[in-house]
Amino acid sequence: MKFHLHVGVIETVDETTLNEVLAVADCTERVLARLAPNLAVLEREDCEKVITALEGNGLHPKVMR
């Protein structure tokens, strides 16, 4: 059993968008869990990589901390 104390959740409008977001941030293989087709749990640092990658591509994701 593993406990992850500092995780982030990424939610997108659909599964395709989530897959693309994870690929852009090079985090596809780092997903801890998929709670739904459009919902992924990652380590907090990996979520930060996703945010940075999206902002680097001119997108502005809604971020709740």
All heavy atoms as TSV, in Angstrom:
chain	resi	resn	atom	element	x	y	z
A	1	MET	N	N	0.843	-1.171	0.000
A	1	MET	CA	C	0.000	0.000	0.000
A	1	MET	C	C	0.887	1.231	0.000
A	1	MET	O	O	1.894	1.288	0.679
A	1	MET	CB	C	-0.897	-0.009	1.238
A	1	MET	CG	C	-1.801	1.185	1.311
A	1	MET	SD	S	-2.820	1.273	2.808
A	1	MET	CE	C	-3.772	-0.210	2.664
A	2	LYS	N	N	0.490	2.230	-0.785
A	2	LYS	CA	C	1.208	3.500	-0.841
A	2	LYS	C	C	0.264	4.613	-0.445
A	2	LYS	O	O	-0.906	4.609	-0.803
A	2	LYS	CB	C	1.706	3.786	-2.249
A	2	LYS	CG	C	2.919	3.070	-2.667
A	2	LYS	CD	C	3.316	3.565	-4.050
A	2	LYS	CE	C	4.698	3.132	-4.384
A	2	LYS	NZ	N	5.103	3.644	-5.698
A	3	PHE	N	N	0.802	5.576	0.289
A	3	PHE	CA	C	0.067	6.790	0.611
A	3	PHE	C	C	0.753	7.945	-0.090
A	3	PHE	O	O	1.958	8.120	0.040
A	3	PHE	CB	C	0.055	7.047	2.126
A	3	PHE	CG	C	-0.799	6.089	2.884
A	3	PHE	CD1	C	-0.239	5.010	3.532
A	3	PHE	CD2	C	-2.168	6.276	2.940
A	3	PHE	CE1	C	-1.022	4.114	4.222
A	3	PHE	CE2	C	-2.962	5.387	3.632
A	3	PHE	CZ	C	-2.392	4.300	4.281
A	4	HIS	N	N	0.002	8.731	-0.826
A	4	HIS	CA	C	0.526	9.907	-1.510
A	4	HIS	C	C	-0.081	11.126	-0.820
A	4	HIS	O	O	-1.281	11.370	-0.923
A	4	HIS	CB	C	0.158	9.881	-2.990
A	4	HIS	CG	C	0.754	8.740	-3.721
A	4	HIS	ND1	N	1.997	8.812	-4.298
A	4	HIS	CD2	C	0.301	7.490	-3.950
A	4	HIS	CE1	C	2.274	7.659	-4.872
A	4	HIS	NE2	N	1.261	6.838	-4.669
A	5	LEU	N	N	0.763	11.875	-0.137
A	5	LEU	CA	C	0.266	13.003	0.638
A	5	LEU	C	C	0.050	14.265	-0.179
A	5	LEU	O	O	-0.804	15.070	0.135
A	5	LEU	CB	C	1.236	13.297	1.787
A	5	LEU	CG	C	1.419	12.167	2.791
A	5	LEU	CD1	C	2.482	12.550	3.819
A	5	LEU	CD2	C	0.118	11.827	3.472
A	6	HIS	N	N	0.833	14.433	-1.207
A	6	HIS	CA	C	0.759	15.671	-1.986
A	6	HIS	C	C	0.449	15.323	-3.436
A	6	HIS	O	O	1.353	15.097	-4.232
A	6	HIS	CB	C	2.074	16.447	-1.892
A	6	HIS	CG	C	2.441	16.780	-0.491
A	6	HIS	ND1	N	1.781	17.749	0.231
A	6	HIS	CD2	C	3.366	16.268	0.342
A	6	HIS	CE1	C	2.290	17.828	1.441
A	6	HIS	NE2	N	3.250	16.934	1.532
A	7	VAL	N	N	-0.825	15.280	-3.744
A	7	VAL	CA	C	-1.235	14.943	-5.099
A	7	VAL	C	C	-2.051	16.077	-5.698
A	7	VAL	O	O	-2.536	16.953	-4.989
A	7	VAL	CB	C	-2.067	13.640	-5.148
A	7	VAL	CG1	C	-1.242	12.459	-4.680
A	7	VAL	CG2	C	-3.342	13.759	-4.350
A	8	GLY	N	N	-2.170	16.027	-6.994
A	8	GLY	CA	C	-3.002	16.967	-7.712
A	8	GLY	C	C	-3.974	16.196	-8.575
A	8	GLY	O	O	-3.711	15.053	-8.957
A	9	VAL	N	N	-5.079	16.815	-8.882
A	9	VAL	CA	C	-6.098	16.197	-9.721
A	9	VAL	C	C	-6.281	17.066	-10.958
A	9	VAL	O	O	-6.409	18.282	-10.856
A	9	VAL	CB	C	-7.437	16.077	-8.958
A	9	VAL	CG1	C	-8.515	15.502	-9.849
A	9	VAL	CG2	C	-7.262	15.232	-7.706
A	10	ILE	N	N	-6.277	16.408	-12.100
A	10	ILE	CA	C	-6.488	17.117	-13.358
A	10	ILE	C	C	-7.813	16.637	-13.930
A	10	ILE	O	O	-8.022	15.441	-14.099
A	10	ILE	CB	C	-5.364	16.846	-14.360
A	10	ILE	CG1	C	-4.044	17.372	-13.805
A	10	ILE	CG2	C	-5.682	17.480	-15.710
A	10	ILE	CD1	C	-2.865	17.070	-14.677
A	11	GLU	N	N	-8.695	17.595	-14.214
A	11	GLU	CA	C	-9.994	17.278	-14.807
A	11	GLU	C	C	-10.125	18.053	-16.112
A	11	GLU	O	O	-9.878	19.257	-16.155
A	11	GLU	CB	C	-11.129	17.656	-13.862
A	11	GLU	CG	C	-12.489	17.337	-14.405
A	11	GLU	CD	C	-13.607	17.699	-13.442
A	11	GLU	OE1	O	-13.345	18.378	-12.429
A	11	GLU	OE2	O	-14.742	17.315	-13.723
A	12	THR	N	N	-10.493	17.363	-17.160
A	12	THR	CA	C	-10.688	17.991	-18.465
A	12	THR	C	C	-12.109	17.724	-18.937
A	12	THR	O	O	-12.852	16.971	-18.312
A	12	THR	CB	C	-9.684	17.431	-19.497
A	12	THR	OG1	O	-9.885	16.020	-19.609
A	12	THR	CG2	C	-8.253	17.711	-19.078
A	13	VAL	N	N	-12.475	18.322	-20.062
A	13	VAL	CA	C	-13.836	18.148	-20.569
A	13	VAL	C	C	-14.081	16.741	-21.097
A	13	VAL	O	O	-15.211	16.261	-21.090
A	13	VAL	CB	C	-14.183	19.188	-21.656
A	13	VAL	CG1	C	-14.210	20.576	-21.069
A	13	VAL	CG2	C	-13.249	19.089	-22.821
A	14	ASP	N	N	-13.025	16.076	-21.571
A	14	ASP	CA	C	-13.190	14.710	-22.072
A	14	ASP	C	C	-11.868	13.956	-22.003
A	14	ASP	O	O	-10.821	14.516	-21.674
A	14	ASP	CB	C	-13.751	14.706	-23.497
A	14	ASP	CG	C	-12.880	15.470	-24.487
A	14	ASP	OD1	O	-11.656	15.597	-24.255
A	14	ASP	OD2	O	-13.414	15.947	-25.494
A	15	GLU	N	N	-11.934	12.671	-22.301
A	15	GLU	CA	C	-10.755	11.802	-22.209
A	15	GLU	C	C	-9.674	12.184	-23.211
A	15	GLU	O	O	-8.487	12.168	-22.888
A	15	GLU	CB	C	-11.190	10.350	-22.430
A	15	GLU	CG	C	-10.062	9.355	-22.288
A	15	GLU	CD	C	-10.534	7.927	-22.455
A	15	GLU	OE1	O	-11.680	7.697	-22.877
A	15	GLU	OE2	O	-9.737	7.030	-22.150
A	16	THR	N	N	-10.069	12.563	-24.412
A	16	THR	CA	C	-9.098	12.938	-25.441
A	16	THR	C	C	-8.276	14.140	-25.004
A	16	THR	O	O	-7.049	14.154	-25.163
A	16	THR	CB	C	-9.818	13.243	-26.767
A	16	THR	OG1	O	-10.561	12.080	-27.160
A	16	THR	CG2	C	-8.835	13.619	-27.858
A	17	THR	N	N	-8.930	15.129	-24.441
A	17	THR	CA	C	-8.224	16.321	-23.960
A	17	THR	C	C	-7.252	15.957	-22.851
A	17	THR	O	O	-6.114	16.427	-22.834
A	17	THR	CB	C	-9.225	17.383	-23.473
A	17	THR	OG1	O	-10.128	17.683	-24.534
A	17	THR	CG2	C	-8.518	18.643	-23.020
A	18	LEU	N	N	-7.666	15.110	-21.932
A	18	LEU	CA	C	-6.772	14.690	-20.843
A	18	LEU	C	C	-5.551	13.977	-21.396
A	18	LEU	O	O	-4.418	14.253	-20.992
A	18	LEU	CB	C	-7.510	13.796	-19.853
A	18	LEU	CG	C	-6.677	13.282	-18.678
A	18	LEU	CD1	C	-6.096	14.434	-17.862
A	18	LEU	CD2	C	-7.496	12.370	-17.806
A	19	ASN	N	N	-5.756	13.078	-22.343
A	19	ASN	CA	C	-4.625	12.361	-22.942
A	19	ASN	C	C	-3.656	13.317	-23.617
A	19	ASN	O	O	-2.433	13.163	-23.509
A	19	ASN	CB	C	-5.128	11.317	-23.938
A	19	ASN	CG	C	-5.849	10.177	-23.262
A	19	ASN	OD1	O	-5.640	9.894	-22.086
A	19	ASN	ND2	N	-6.722	9.513	-23.991
A	20	GLU	N	N	-4.177	14.317	-24.303
A	20	GLU	CA	C	-3.320	15.304	-24.981
A	20	GLU	C	C	-2.555	16.155	-23.969
A	20	GLU	O	O	-1.369	16.416	-24.154
A	20	GLU	CB	C	-4.157	16.190	-25.897
A	20	GLU	CG	C	-4.692	15.466	-27.104
A	20	GLU	CD	C	-5.606	16.309	-27.960
A	20	GLU	OE1	O	-5.847	17.491	-27.621
A	20	GLU	OE2	O	-6.098	15.782	-28.967
A	21	VAL	N	N	-3.231	16.579	-22.915
A	21	VAL	CA	C	-2.585	17.396	-21.878
A	21	VAL	C	C	-1.443	16.623	-21.225
A	21	VAL	O	O	-0.343	17.148	-21.035
A	21	VAL	CB	C	-3.628	17.838	-20.822
A	21	VAL	CG1	C	-2.970	18.352	-19.567
A	21	VAL	CG2	C	-4.552	18.881	-21.403
A	22	LEU	N	N	-1.690	15.375	-20.889
A	22	LEU	CA	C	-0.655	14.552	-20.258
A	22	LEU	C	C	0.519	14.324	-21.207
A	22	LEU	O	O	1.679	14.331	-20.782
A	22	LEU	CB	C	-1.244	13.219	-19.800
A	22	LEU	CG	C	-2.266	13.309	-18.672
A	22	LEU	CD1	C	-2.913	11.952	-18.442
A	22	LEU	CD2	C	-1.637	13.827	-17.397
A	23	ALA	N	N	0.232	14.135	-22.482
A	23	ALA	CA	C	1.297	13.927	-23.463
A	23	ALA	C	C	2.158	15.177	-23.629
A	23	ALA	O	O	3.387	15.089	-23.691
A	23	ALA	CB	C	0.703	13.501	-24.802
A	24	VAL	N	N	1.518	16.339	-23.698
A	24	VAL	CA	C	2.257	17.597	-23.853
A	24	VAL	C	C	3.212	17.817	-22.685
A	24	VAL	O	O	4.331	18.278	-22.852
A	24	VAL	CB	C	1.273	18.787	-23.993
A	24	VAL	CG1	C	1.969	20.114	-23.790
A	24	VAL	CG2	C	0.589	18.749	-25.344
A	25	ALA	N	N	2.782	17.439	-21.490
A	25	ALA	CA	C	3.600	17.626	-20.289
A	25	ALA	C	C	4.524	16.438	-20.030
A	25	ALA	O	O	5.260	16.435	-19.050
A	25	ALA	CB	C	2.712	17.849	-19.083
A	26	ASP	N	N	4.500	15.437	-20.902
A	26	ASP	CA	C	5.322	14.226	-20.750
A	26	ASP	C	C	5.038	13.535	-19.409
A	26	ASP	O	O	5.959	13.115	-18.702
A	26	ASP	CB	C	6.801	14.554	-20.905
A	26	ASP	CG	C	7.645	13.318	-21.155
A	26	ASP	OD1	O	7.115	12.357	-21.734
A	26	ASP	OD2	O	8.816	13.309	-20.741
A	27	CYS	N	N	3.760	13.453	-19.051
A	27	CYS	CA	C	3.358	12.849	-17.774
A	27	CYS	C	C	2.430	11.650	-17.950
A	27	CYS	O	O	1.864	11.165	-16.968
A	27	CYS	CB	C	2.666	13.896	-16.907
A	27	CYS	SG	S	3.775	15.155	-16.279
A	28	THR	N	N	2.288	11.157	-19.159
A	28	THR	CA	C	1.358	10.062	-19.412
A	28	THR	C	C	1.649	8.850	-18.538
A	28	THR	O	O	0.740	8.231	-17.991
A	28	THR	CB	C	1.401	9.665	-20.898
A	28	THR	OG1	O	1.100	10.821	-21.686
A	28	THR	CG2	C	0.406	8.570	-21.209
A	29	GLU	N	N	2.908	8.527	-18.386
A	29	GLU	CA	C	3.287	7.336	-17.621
A	29	GLU	C	C	3.355	7.596	-16.118
A	29	GLU	O	O	3.628	6.678	-15.347
A	29	GLU	CB	C	4.642	6.818	-18.112
A	29	GLU	CG	C	4.653	6.446	-19.582
A	29	GLU	CD	C	3.689	5.321	-19.913
A	29	GLU	OE1	O	3.577	4.385	-19.104
A	29	GLU	OE2	O	3.040	5.399	-20.976
A	30	ARG	N	N	3.121	8.823	-15.689
A	30	ARG	CA	C	3.261	9.172	-14.274
A	30	ARG	C	C	1.923	9.317	-13.554
A	30	ARG	O	O	1.880	9.724	-12.404
A	30	ARG	CB	C	4.089	10.442	-14.159
A	30	ARG	CG	C	5.497	10.253	-14.784
A	30	ARG	CD	C	6.433	11.374	-14.539
A	30	ARG	NE	N	6.535	11.814	-13.186
A	30	ARG	CZ	C	7.300	11.262	-12.242
A	30	ARG	NH1	N	7.991	10.181	-12.514
A	30	ARG	NH2	N	7.349	11.780	-11.031
A	31	VAL	N	N	0.836	8.969	-14.220
A	31	VAL	CA	C	-0.493	9.054	-13.612
A	31	VAL	C	C	-0.596	8.026	-12.491
A	31	VAL	O	O	-0.291	6.852	-12.676
A	31	VAL	CB	C	-1.598	8.812	-14.669
A	31	VAL	CG1	C	-2.962	8.733	-14.024
A	31	VAL	CG2	C	-1.560	9.902	-15.721
A	32	LEU	N	N	-0.998	8.486	-11.316
A	32	LEU	CA	C	-1.170	7.593	-10.174
A	32	LEU	C	C	-2.473	6.818	-10.262
A	32	LEU	O	O	-2.544	5.643	-9.909
A	32	LEU	CB	C	-1.128	8.385	-8.864
A	32	LEU	CG	C	0.171	9.123	-8.567
A	32	LEU	CD1	C	0.001	9.990	-7.327
A	32	LEU	CD2	C	1.312	8.139	-8.391
A	33	ALA	N	N	-3.535	7.492	-10.714
A	33	ALA	CA	C	-4.843	6.851	-10.838
A	33	ALA	C	C	-5.701	7.637	-11.811
A	33	ALA	O	O	-5.546	8.849	-11.942
A	33	ALA	CB	C	-5.531	6.798	-9.478
A	34	ARG	N	N	-6.591	6.930	-12.469
A	34	ARG	CA	C	-7.605	7.552	-13.317
A	34	ARG	C	C	-8.942	7.271	-12.666
A	34	ARG	O	O	-9.411	6.139	-12.665
A	34	ARG	CB	C	-7.564	6.973	-14.721
A	34	ARG	CG	C	-6.460	7.575	-15.552
A	34	ARG	CD	C	-7.065	8.014	-16.844
A	34	ARG	NE	N	-6.096	8.775	-17.602
A	34	ARG	CZ	C	-6.204	8.965	-18.880
A	34	ARG	NH1	N	-7.187	8.444	-19.547
A	34	ARG	NH2	N	-5.321	9.702	-19.498
A	35	LEU	N	N	-9.531	8.303	-12.084
A	35	LEU	CA	C	-10.787	8.140	-11.369
A	35	LEU	C	C	-11.986	8.128	-12.310
A	35	LEU	O	O	-13.057	7.639	-11.945
A	35	LEU	CB	C	-10.937	9.251	-10.336
A	35	LEU	CG	C	-9.773	9.355	-9.333
A	35	LEU	CD1	C	-9.986	10.529	-8.401
A	35	LEU	CD2	C	-9.620	8.061	-8.557
A	36	ALA	N	N	-11.800	8.679	-13.474
A	36	ALA	CA	C	-12.805	8.710	-14.537
A	36	ALA	C	C	-12.029	8.919	-15.838
A	36	ALA	O	O	-10.844	9.262	-15.802
A	36	ALA	CB	C	-13.800	9.843	-14.306
A	37	PRO	N	N	-12.662	8.726	-16.978
A	37	PRO	CA	C	-11.926	8.910	-18.234
A	37	PRO	C	C	-11.304	10.298	-18.396
A	37	PRO	O	O	-10.284	10.447	-19.053
A	37	PRO	CB	C	-12.995	8.665	-19.311
A	37	PRO	CG	C	-13.996	7.786	-18.646
A	37	PRO	CD	C	-14.011	8.229	-17.206
A	38	ASN	N	N	-11.901	11.310	-17.762
A	38	ASN	CA	C	-11.399	12.680	-17.898
A	38	ASN	C	C	-10.790	13.213	-16.601
A	38	ASN	O	O	-10.609	14.417	-16.450
A	38	ASN	CB	C	-12.528	13.607	-18.341
A	38	ASN	CG	C	-13.602	13.758	-17.275
A	38	ASN	OD1	O	-13.904	12.806	-16.543
A	38	ASN	ND2	N	-14.163	14.936	-17.177
A	39	LEU	N	N	-10.422	12.330	-15.675
A	39	LEU	CA	C	-9.941	12.739	-14.354
A	39	LEU	C	C	-8.721	11.911	-13.969
A	39	LEU	O	O	-8.801	10.684	-13.897
A	39	LEU	CB	C	-11.069	12.522	-13.337
A	39	LEU	CG	C	-10.991	13.192	-11.995
A	39	LEU	CD1	C	-11.067	14.703	-12.141
A	39	LEU	CD2	C	-12.131	12.704	-11.132
A	40	ALA	N	N	-7.593	12.576	-13.729
A	40	ALA	CA	C	-6.356	11.878	-13.388
A	40	ALA	C	C	-5.751	12.447	-12.114
A	40	ALA	O	O	-5.836	13.645	-11.854
A	40	ALA	CB	C	-5.348	12.001	-14.527
A	41	VAL	N	N	-5.133	11.573	-11.346
A	41	VAL	CA	C	-4.431	11.956	-10.120
A	41	VAL	C	C	-2.938	11.798	-10.384
A	41	VAL	O	O	-2.494	10.748	-10.844
A	41	VAL	CB	C	-4.852	11.066	-8.932
A	41	VAL	CG1	C	-4.090	11.442	-7.674
A	41	VAL	CG2	C	-6.349	11.144	-8.702
A	42	LEU	N	N	-2.188	12.864	-10.096
A	42	LEU	CA	C	-0.743	12.857	-10.270
A	42	LEU	C	C	-0.083	13.432	-9.026
A	42	LEU	O	O	-0.726	14.108	-8.230
A	42	LEU	CB	C	-0.330	13.727	-11.462
A	42	LEU	CG	C	-0.711	13.252	-12.845
A	42	LEU	CD1	C	-2.006	13.881	-13.266
A	42	LEU	CD2	C	0.368	13.590	-13.819
A	43	GLU	N	N	1.222	13.196	-8.908
A	43	GLU	CA	C	1.989	13.874	-7.867
A	43	GLU	C	C	1.901	15.373	-8.127
A	43	GLU	O	O	1.762	15.812	-9.269
A	43	GLU	CB	C	3.449	13.426	-7.876
A	43	GLU	CG	C	3.664	11.978	-7.514
A	43	GLU	CD	C	3.468	11.665	-6.041
A	43	GLU	OE1	O	3.291	12.600	-5.229
A	43	GLU	OE2	O	3.476	10.472	-5.702
A	44	ARG	N	N	1.980	16.158	-7.075
A	44	ARG	CA	C	1.843	17.611	-7.212
A	44	ARG	C	C	2.860	18.191	-8.190
A	44	ARG	O	O	2.534	19.073	-8.990
A	44	ARG	CB	C	1.980	18.277	-5.846
A	44	ARG	CG	C	1.601	19.749	-5.889
A	44	ARG	CD	C	1.671	20.384	-4.533
A	44	ARG	NE	N	3.078	20.482	-4.154
A	44	ARG	CZ	C	3.508	20.560	-2.909
A	44	ARG	NH1	N	2.662	20.549	-1.922
A	44	ARG	NH2	N	4.782	20.650	-2.651
A	45	GLU	N	N	4.082	17.694	-8.159
A	45	GLU	CA	C	5.114	18.210	-9.063
A	45	GLU	C	C	4.745	17.960	-10.527
A	45	GLU	O	O	5.032	18.783	-11.399
A	45	GLU	CB	C	6.475	17.573	-8.750
A	45	GLU	CG	C	7.031	17.930	-7.390
A	45	GLU	CD	C	6.420	17.100	-6.257
A	45	GLU	OE1	O	5.854	16.015	-6.523
A	45	GLU	OE2	O	6.490	17.553	-5.107
A	46	ASP	N	N	4.132	16.808	-10.796
A	46	ASP	CA	C	3.725	16.514	-12.165
A	46	ASP	C	C	2.564	17.410	-12.600
A	46	ASP	O	O	2.495	17.817	-13.755
A	46	ASP	CB	C	3.344	15.041	-12.302
A	46	ASP	CG	C	4.558	14.133	-12.170
A	46	ASP	OD1	O	5.662	14.557	-12.576
A	46	ASP	OD2	O	4.408	13.010	-11.658
A	47	CYS	N	N	1.679	17.737	-11.675
A	47	CYS	CA	C	0.610	18.683	-11.997
A	47	CYS	C	C	1.189	20.055	-12.337
A	47	CYS	O	O	0.704	20.729	-13.242
A	47	CYS	CB	C	-0.386	18.785	-10.844
A	47	CYS	SG	S	-1.541	17.419	-10.785
A	48	GLU	N	N	2.227	20.446	-11.615
A	48	GLU	CA	C	2.889	21.718	-11.923
A	48	GLU	C	C	3.493	21.678	-13.326
A	48	GLU	O	O	3.451	22.675	-14.051
A	48	GLU	CB	C	3.967	22.023	-10.877
A	48	GLU	CG	C	3.437	22.331	-9.496
A	48	GLU	CD	C	2.633	23.616	-9.418
A	48	GLU	OE1	O	2.861	24.539	-10.225
A	48	GLU	OE2	O	1.754	23.684	-8.534
A	49	LYS	N	N	4.038	20.527	-13.735
A	49	LYS	CA	C	4.575	20.384	-15.088
A	49	LYS	C	C	3.469	20.540	-16.124
A	49	LYS	O	O	3.678	21.151	-17.176
A	49	LYS	CB	C	5.252	19.017	-15.254
A	49	LYS	CG	C	6.584	18.907	-14.553
A	49	LYS	CD	C	7.144	17.511	-14.560
A	49	LYS	CE	C	7.340	16.923	-15.926
A	49	LYS	NZ	N	7.974	15.582	-15.882
A	50	VAL	N	N	2.295	20.009	-15.828
A	50	VAL	CA	C	1.160	20.130	-16.746
A	50	VAL	C	C	0.751	21.597	-16.879
A	50	VAL	O	O	0.557	22.099	-17.987
A	50	VAL	CB	C	-0.035	19.270	-16.267
A	50	VAL	CG1	C	-1.285	19.592	-17.066
A	50	VAL	CG2	C	0.306	17.787	-16.357
A	51	ILE	N	N	0.654	22.289	-15.757
A	51	ILE	CA	C	0.281	23.712	-15.781
A	51	ILE	C	C	1.300	24.510	-16.586
A	51	ILE	O	O	0.942	25.326	-17.440
A	51	ILE	CB	C	0.168	24.263	-14.351
A	51	ILE	CG1	C	-1.012	23.610	-13.636
A	51	ILE	CG2	C	0.025	25.781	-14.355
A	51	ILE	CD1	C	-1.021	23.848	-12.141
A	52	THR	N	N	2.572	24.284	-16.345
A	52	THR	CA	C	3.645	24.986	-17.059
A	52	THR	C	C	3.582	24.705	-18.559
A	52	THR	O	O	3.731	25.618	-19.380
A	52	THR	CB	C	5.013	24.591	-16.499
A	52	THR	OG1	O	5.049	24.908	-15.102
A	52	THR	CG2	C	6.147	25.302	-17.208
A	53	ALA	N	N	3.354	23.458	-18.920
A	53	ALA	CA	C	3.280	23.089	-20.338
A	53	ALA	C	C	2.095	23.770	-21.022
A	53	ALA	O	O	2.226	24.272	-22.144
A	53	ALA	CB	C	3.175	21.574	-20.484
A	54	LEU	N	N	0.958	23.808	-20.339
A	54	LEU	CA	C	-0.213	24.462	-20.930
A	54	LEU	C	C	0.015	25.955	-21.083
A	54	LEU	O	O	-0.295	26.538	-22.127
A	54	LEU	CB	C	-1.448	24.193	-20.077
A	54	LEU	CG	C	-1.969	22.759	-20.097
A	54	LEU	CD1	C	-3.094	22.587	-19.092
A	54	LEU	CD2	C	-2.436	22.374	-21.490
A	55	GLU	N	N	0.543	26.585	-20.049
A	55	GLU	CA	C	0.822	28.023	-20.129
A	55	GLU	C	C	1.854	28.326	-21.194
A	55	GLU	O	O	1.762	29.354	-21.873
A	55	GLU	CB	C	1.268	28.540	-18.764
A	55	GLU	CG	C	0.147	28.547	-17.752
A	55	GLU	CD	C	0.582	28.919	-16.345
A	55	GLU	OE1	O	1.790	28.863	-16.026
A	55	GLU	OE2	O	-0.304	29.261	-15.551
A	56	GLY	N	N	2.821	27.443	-21.372
A	56	GLY	CA	C	3.832	27.613	-22.414
A	56	GLY	C	C	3.247	27.534	-23.810
A	56	GLY	O	O	3.830	28.050	-24.766
A	57	ASN	N	N	2.098	26.899	-23.927
A	57	ASN	CA	C	1.415	26.799	-25.214
A	57	ASN	C	C	0.298	27.825	-25.357
A	57	ASN	O	O	-0.572	27.704	-26.219
A	57	ASN	CB	C	0.850	25.388	-25.403
A	57	ASN	CG	C	1.935	24.409	-25.763
A	57	ASN	OD1	O	2.632	24.605	-26.746
A	57	ASN	ND2	N	2.093	23.370	-24.970
A	58	GLY	N	N	0.292	28.825	-24.481
A	58	GLY	CA	C	-0.671	29.913	-24.589
A	58	GLY	C	C	-2.043	29.611	-24.008
A	58	GLY	O	O	-2.985	30.338	-24.264
A	59	LEU	N	N	-2.149	28.542	-23.248
A	59	LEU	CA	C	-3.424	28.199	-22.618
A	59	LEU	C	C	-3.389	28.611	-21.155
A	59	LEU	O	O	-2.330	28.685	-20.543
A	59	LEU	CB	C	-3.685	26.702	-22.741
A	59	LEU	CG	C	-3.725	26.180	-24.181
A	59	LEU	CD1	C	-3.786	24.673	-24.194
A	59	LEU	CD2	C	-4.916	26.767	-24.919
A	60	HIS	N	N	-4.544	28.877	-20.610
A	60	HIS	CA	C	-4.618	29.337	-19.221
A	60	HIS	C	C	-5.598	28.466	-18.444
A	60	HIS	O	O	-6.785	28.780	-18.370
A	60	HIS	CB	C	-5.033	30.809	-19.189
A	60	HIS	CG	C	-4.119	31.676	-19.997
A	60	HIS	ND1	N	-2.863	32.009	-19.569
A	60	HIS	CD2	C	-4.268	32.224	-21.223
A	60	HIS	CE1	C	-2.267	32.745	-20.490
A	60	HIS	NE2	N	-3.103	32.888	-21.508
A	61	PRO	N	N	-5.098	27.370	-17.883
A	61	PRO	CA	C	-5.993	26.467	-17.162
A	61	PRO	C	C	-6.488	27.073	-15.857
A	61	PRO	O	O	-5.812	27.904	-15.246
A	61	PRO	CB	C	-5.100	25.247	-16.881
A	61	PRO	CG	C	-3.722	25.812	-16.840
A	61	PRO	CD	C	-3.706	26.931	-17.838
A	62	LYS	N	N	-7.669	26.668	-15.454
A	62	LYS	CA	C	-8.202	27.073	-14.159
A	62	LYS	C	C	-7.477	26.230	-13.097
A	62	LYS	O	O	-7.512	25.013	-13.149
A	62	LYS	CB	C	-9.702	26.822	-14.080
A	62	LYS	CG	C	-10.325	27.181	-12.764
A	62	LYS	CD	C	-11.808	26.900	-12.788
A	62	LYS	CE	C	-12.427	27.157	-11.446
A	62	LYS	NZ	N	-13.852	26.826	-11.440
A	63	VAL	N	N	-6.810	26.910	-12.170
A	63	VAL	CA	C	-6.016	26.210	-11.164
A	63	VAL	C	C	-6.563	26.562	-9.791
A	63	VAL	O	O	-6.699	27.730	-9.442
A	63	VAL	CB	C	-4.525	26.608	-11.250
A	63	VAL	CG1	C	-3.727	25.917	-10.160
A	63	VAL	CG2	C	-3.968	26.291	-12.625
A	64	MET	N	N	-6.864	25.535	-9.011
A	64	MET	CA	C	-7.305	25.736	-7.630
A	64	MET	C	C	-6.247	25.113	-6.720
A	64	MET	O	O	-5.892	23.965	-6.890
A	64	MET	CB	C	-8.663	25.062	-7.399
A	64	MET	CG	C	-9.739	25.674	-8.272
A	64	MET	SD	S	-11.406	25.029	-7.993
A	64	MET	CE	C	-11.211	23.302	-8.010
A	65	ARG	N	N	-5.728	25.898	-5.797
A	65	ARG	CA	C	-4.699	25.409	-4.880
A	65	ARG	C	C	-5.234	25.346	-3.489
A	65	ARG	O	O	-6.047	26.045	-3.074
A	65	ARG	CB	C	-3.478	26.308	-4.933
A	65	ARG	CG	C	-2.844	26.302	-6.312
A	65	ARG	CD	C	-1.563	27.110	-6.324
A	65	ARG	NE	N	-1.128	27.366	-7.660
A	65	ARG	CZ	C	-0.277	26.601	-8.334
A	65	ARG	NH1	N	0.201	25.537	-7.800
A	65	ARG	NH2	N	0.074	26.916	-9.556
